[in-house]
Amino acid sequence: MTDEIQIWAIDKVAGSAGITKVELTNQIETENLLEDVLVKRPDMLMPGITLVGRQTPNTGGYLDLLGIDKAGRLVVFELKRGKLTREAVTQVIDYGSALESMSDIEMATHIAERSGQLGIVKIEDFEEWYGQRFEEQASLTPMRMVLVGLGVDDNASRMVDFLAKRGVDISLLTFYGYRYDGKMLLAKQVQQAGSDVESLVRSRPNKEERRKALTNRIEKLGMDVFWKEVTESFRKLGYKGEPLANGLSFCLPSLEMQKLNYGKTARSVHSVQLDESSKKIRITFFPVAIHLCEAKFEEQKEVISFKQELPPNAPQTDQVSEQWYCLLDAQEWETHKDTFITLASDIYTEWDEARRNVNRV
């Protein structure tokens, strides 16, 4: 890959005298300008990209830019002041692997909580935002990684080509700054190493594939009737089930809790997940659900063996910091089914009332 693109401006009227070489600008001038320009015009990075994060804290440092492409996939952009080196390749892989190790809910929370900074639009409820823009089968993963710099050295180019040929969706994007006729010009050079990244084999399944995989695991464990009984009981109340890696998150229309001094915006109320090791189903109620019906949950503590834990990603409220969960086999579900359905119904009622109160604010 060349280190520089040379440009000439041609004035047809002036003939050969009107051919002028456009000179590169001072590199520092381009460095200081580049990130701000890309945030204002993200299509310069790639067509259809939507930026959802800028300088967001992550393991080992700050991630420069985070976006979602037109297919709904997450894109990690690592920008460097100067040439891209092998260290830049290592860094973008570090960031990408940290993000891809998260669950869907963890990733959604990570993005939403870090949006709204440095020119990036605030996303209150990522699941709702994403669902409005992409088809149901769209998935954030497998993510894409793009290195952006002012040139690239041979080591970085070789490493990116090596990774891309082996199925990693990684590419190089180089900008060059020029000064001509009182204006700053930017030229872009893209190197999508290896094969066409859009046709690479997906390294992680999308939502529909995960749903099918979960269904197969449930059937192999002989828990399909039990699973359907539990999940359909909640769906009949009006809850919408959103797929997780190993279950469903049951959601209601977003509740802007901050207007009621609850904290953040929430959408997920509780989840039903498969616990393969015990062949049981785990039912988890998130803090906002406990907040809305705290007295009723306290009443049931003597009946149902709820355990409490800090939520890894669900928002807390000003009164409730923990989520409540329990593991049930088919017989235990049958014993306590009416209690769970009543709790879920009461939450639905309180949630609806809280939303009406928000609308009155």
URKA-V10381 format. One record per residue. N is the residue number from 0. RES is the residue in one small letter. OMEGA is omega as a letter, one per 20 degrees, with the letter a starting at -180 (none if undefined). Layout:
n: {N & N}
res: {RES & RES}
omega: {OMEGA & OMEGA}
This chain:
n: {0 & 1 & 2 & 3 & 4 & 5 & 6 & 7 & 8 & 9 & 10 & 11 & 12 & 13 & 14 & 15 & 16 & 17 & 18 & 19 & 20 & 21 & 22 & 23 & 24 & 25 & 26 & 27 & 28 & 29 & 30 & 31 & 32 & 33 & 34 & 35 & 36 & 37 & 38 & 39 & 40 & 41 & 42 & 43 & 44 & 45 & 46 & 47 & 48 & 49 & 50 & 51 & 52 & 53 & 54 & 55 & 56 & 57 & 58 & 59 & 60 & 61 & 62 & 63 & 64 & 65 & 66 & 67 & 68 & 69 & 70 & 71 & 72 & 73 & 74 & 75 & 76 & 77 & 78 & 79 & 80 & 81 & 82 & 83 & 84 & 85 & 86 & 87 & 88 & 89 & 90 & 91 & 92 & 93 & 94 & 95 & 96 & 97 & 98 & 99 & 100 & 101 & 102 & 103 & 104 & 105 & 106 & 107 & 108 & 109 & 110 & 111 & 112 & 113 & 114 & 115 & 116 & 117 & 118 & 119 & 120 & 121 & 122 & 123 & 124 & 125 & 126 & 127 & 128 & 129 & 130 & 131 & 132 & 133 & 134 & 135 & 136 & 137 & 138 & 139 & 140 & 141 & 142 & 143 & 144 & 145 & 146 & 147 & 148 & 149 & 150 & 151 & 152 & 153 & 154 & 155 & 156 & 157 & 158 & 159 & 160 & 161 & 162 & 163 & 164 & 165 & 166 & 167 & 168 & 169 & 170 & 171 & 172 & 173 & 174 & 175 & 176 & 177 & 178 & 179 & 180 & 181 & 182 & 183 & 184 & 185 & 186 & 187 & 188 & 189 & 190 & 191 & 192 & 193 & 194 & 195 & 196 & 197 & 198 & 199 & 200 & 201 & 202 & 203 & 204 & 205 & 206 & 207 & 208 & 209 & 210 & 211 & 212 & 213 & 214 & 215 & 216 & 217 & 218 & 219 & 220 & 221 & 222 & 223 & 224 & 225 & 226 & 227 & 228 & 229 & 230 & 231 & 232 & 233 & 234 & 235 & 236 & 237 & 238 & 239 & 240 & 241 & 242 & 243 & 244 & 245 & 246 & 247 & 248 & 249 & 250 & 251 & 252 & 253 & 254 & 255 & 256 & 257 & 258 & 259 & 260 & 261 & 262 & 263 & 264 & 265 & 266 & 267 & 268 & 269 & 270 & 271 & 272 & 273 & 274 & 275 & 276 & 277 & 278 & 279 & 280 & 281 & 282 & 283 & 284 & 285 & 286 & 287 & 288 & 289 & 290 & 291 & 292 & 293 & 294 & 295 & 296 & 297 & 298 & 299 & 300 & 301 & 302 & 303 & 304 & 305 & 306 & 307 & 308 & 309 & 310 & 311 & 312 & 313 & 314 & 315 & 316 & 317 & 318 & 319 & 320 & 321 & 322 & 323 & 324 & 325 & 326 & 327 & 328 & 329 & 330 & 331 & 332 & 333 & 334 & 335 & 336 & 337 & 338 & 339 & 340 & 341 & 342 & 343 & 344 & 345 & 346 & 347 & 348 & 349 & 350 & 351 & 352 & 353 & 354 & 355 & 356 & 357 & 358 & 359 & 360}
res: {m & t & d & e & i & q & i & w & a & i & d & k & v & a & g & s & a & g & i & t & k & v & e & l & t & n & q & i & e & t & e & n & l & l & e & d & v & l & v & k & r & p & d & m & l & m & p & g & i & t & l & v & g & r & q & t & p & n & t & g & g & y & l & d & l & l & g & i & d & k & a & g & r & l & v & v & f & e & l & k & r & g & k & l & t & r & e & a & v & t & q & v & i & d & y & g & s & a & l & e & s & m & s & d & i & e & m & a & t & h & i & a & e & r & s & g & q & l & g & i & v & k & i & e & d & f & e & e & w & y & g & q & r & f & e & e & q & a & s & l & t & p & m & r & m & v & l & v & g & l & g & v & d & d & n & a & s & r & m & v & d & f & l & a & k & r & g & v & d & i & s & l & l & t & f & y & g & y & r & y & d & g & k & m & l & l & a & k & q & v & q & q & a & g & s & d & v & e & s & l & v & r & s & r & p & n & k & e & e & r & r & k & a & l & t & n & r & i & e & k & l & g & m & d & v & f & w & k & e & v & t & e & s & f & r & k & l & g & y & k & g & e & p & l & a & n & g & l & s & f & c & l & p & s & l & e & m & q & k & l & n & y & g & k & t & a & r & s & v & h & s & v & q & l & d & e & s & s & k & k & i & r & i & t & f & f & p & v & a & i & h & l & c & e & a & k & f & e & e & q & k & e & v & i & s & f & k & q & e & l & p & p & n & a & p & q & t & d & q & v & s & e & q & w & y & c & l & l & d & a & q & e & w & e & t & h & k & d & t & f & i & t & l & a & s & d & i & y & t & e & w & d & e & a & r & r & n & v & n & r & v}
omega: {a & a & a & r & r & a & r & r & a & r & a & a & a & r & a & r & a & r & a & r & r & a & r & r & r & a & a & r & r & r & a & a & a & a & r & r & a & r & r & a & a & r & r & r & r & a & r & a & r & r & a & r & r & a & a & a & r & r & r & r & a & r & a & a & r & a & r & a & a & r & r & a & r & r & r & r & r & a & r & r & a & a & r & a & r & r & r & r & r & a & a & r & r & r & a & a & r & r & a & r & a & r & r & a & r & a & r & r & r & a & a & a & a & r & r & a & r & r & r & a & r & r & a & a & a & a & r & r & a & a & r & a & a & r & a & a & r & a & r & a & j & a & r & r & a & r & a & a & r & a & a & r & a & a & a & r & a & a & r & r & r & a & a & r & a & r & r & a & a & a & a & r & a & r & r & a & a & r & a & r & r & a & r & r & r & r & a & r & a & r & r & a & r & a & r & a & a & a & a & r & a & a & r & a & r & a & a & r & r & r & r & r & r & r & r & r & r & a & r & r & a & a & a & r & r & a & a & r & a & a & r & r & r & r & a & r & r & r & r & a & r & a & r & r & a & r & a & r & a & a & r & r & a & r & a & a & a & r & r & a & r & a & a & r & a & r & r & a & r & a & r & a & r & r & a & a & a & a & r & r & r & r & a & r & a & a & a & r & r & a & a & a & a & a & a & r & r & r & a & a & a & a & a & a & r & r & a & r & r & a & r & a & a & a & r & r & a & a & a & a & a & r & a & a & r & r & a & r & a & a & r & r & a & a & a & a & a & r & r & a & r & r & a & r & r & r & r & a & a & r & a & r & r & r & r & r & r & a & r & a & none}
